[in-house]
Amino acid sequence: MPRILITSPSFAPEINAGLLAQGLLPGTTLYADFWRDIQSLWDAGDPVNYIALATAAHPIHLLQVVGSTPPPAGCNPATSANGCPDQVVPNATTQAIITASAYGPAGAAGALTRIAAGQAPVVANPGGIHGYVNFIQGDHGSIIDGVVLPVTQEMQTEAISFTGAPIPPAGIPANTPGTTLMIANPAVIQP
């Protein structure tokens, strides 16, 4: 969590301004000590510390907005243009969770794997899906906000299909939760 606060285009400027007002200037020892102490307090709840065990215990479906390559000019939290990477949780932070997923107990499910657009229309694994999807459009709130409607629809379709609930209009029957992921719109997903 502290890494998100330091690197987030949405949060970092305001947090750094508050720290600067208290005499904690980025790049100084006191500033580094502050963030080390925050991380020490946060460690017990840091998702990076638990993702490997979570991946070993049950299916995982993670969504990440990576944006287009190259990203459009002017990517910032105030004007989060379509095609920008996540401006709230930097992708490097999400990637740390994805990377840490591989360090589970011997014989565990292993690392999260990327689910690409080319795997459409249905990804199925009777042993459980352990993966993440990179979106090239949308933003941090796309799963609920509908600003980029095709992305919202795709994220919601994936989430619903992952729960095992049927999606009659798409011809998806009820399934064991965590074993099926429908990709309805590969155009918004990284190839």
N, C-alpha and C positions, 0 to 999 in steps of 0.2 A: 504493500500500500504506500509506504513512503516514496518508493520509486515512482509511482504514479503521480504523486503530488509534486515531486521535483521536476518531472519531465512533461507533464500534461500541459498542452497549450491552453486548456481551459482553466486550470487551477494554478499552475506555477507562477504566472505573473503576479497574481493577487497575494499568494502566500509569500513569495520573495519580497514583495513590497512591505508586507507586515513584518517579516523578519528583519529587513533592512531598517525599518523604523525602530527596531529594538537593538540595532547595532550588529546584526548578524549578516555580514556581506558574503554573497556567494564567492567561493574560492578561498575562504579563510578557514582556519582551524576550528574556530567557534561554530561556524556554519556547518562544517562537516561533523563536528561533535553533536550538534543538535540533531541532525538527521540520523546519526548512528544511534543516539539514545531513543529516538522515535522508532527506529527499526527494532531495537531491543524490546521495546514495549509491545510492538505489533507482531513479533515473530510467532507467538503462539497461535495467532489467527491468520497468518499469511498463507494464502492458497498455494503458493509455490511449495510449502512444506507438506502439503497433503495431496497434491494432484496424483502422485505415483500410486499411493494407496487407494485413492478414489478410482483411478483407472483400473486397478487390479480388482476392485470390488464390484464395479458396475459399469454399464455403458456410459459413454460421455459424448455429447454433441455440443461443440463450442462454435460460436459465431464470431467472426472478426472482420472488420471493415478495413481492408488494406488500401483501397482506392485504386485509381488507375496508374499506369506507368507510362510516362511520367505524370505526377499529379498536376492538376491545373494550377495556374498561378493564383495566389491569394488565399491559399488554404490557411484558415485561422478559425478560432472558435466563434467569432462574431459572424462570419460569412462562410460557413462550412459548405463550400460548393460541392456539388455532386462530383465524385471522383477523388475527393480528398481522403487521406487516411483518417482513422479515428482521431478526433481532436480532444477526446475526454480521457480515454485510456490508451496511451501510446502503444503501438503494435509491438515495440520491443518488450514491453511489460507482458503482453499476452503471449509473445513468443517465449518468454522465460518460463511461463506455465507449461506451454506445449513441450519445450525442451525437458523440463523437470519430470514430465510424465513418464519418461523412459527409465527413470531410476527407481523403479519399484522392486519388490521382492522377486527373487529368482522364480521363473515360471509364471510370472504375472502377465497380464495382457500386453504389456509393452507400451511403447510410445504411441501418442495420438498420431494418426496419419491424416494427411490432407485429403479431403474429398473434393475432387476437381469437377468442373463443369462437364467434362467428357464422360463422367460416370452416370449422367442422367439416363433415364428418368427415375430409376429406383436403385438405391444402394441397400443391399440386404446382407446381413451376417447373422446366422442363427446363434452364434456365440456372443453377439452384442457388438454394436458399433462403438468404436473408440476413435473418434475423429473430430476434425475441425473443418469449417468451410470459410474460405476467404472471399469476401464480397468486394467487387471492384466499384460498386456504387453504394450510395446510402451514407448514413452516419451512425453515431453511437446509439441514437434512439430509434433507429429505423424499424425495429421489431414491433414498435407500438405507435409511432407517430404518423405514418402514412405520407410523409413529405415526398419521399420517392416511392410511390405506390408499388411499382413492380418489386422493389426490394422488400418492402413490408410484407407483401403477399408471399414472396419466396421464403423469407425467414419464418413467417407464421406457418406456412405449409410444412416446412421442415420440422419445426417444433411439434406441430400436431402429429405428423406421421411418426416422429420419434417416440411419442407417448404410447403408440400402439393403437390410438383411436382410429376408427375407419374414416376415410374421406370418400364418401360415395360418388361425388361428382367426378373425381379423378379415378374411380374404379379401384381404390385402395381399400381392401378389407381390414378388419381389426387384426392386429398382429401382437405378438409378444412385445411388450414395451422395450425400447432400446435396440430392436433388431432390424428396423426398417426406416429408411430415410428417403422421402420423395423429393426429387429435384424437379420442380415444375418449370423453372425459368433459368436455364443455364447461362443466358446472356448477362446476368448480373453477378455471376460467379467467376472467379479466376479460373482460366483454362488449366 
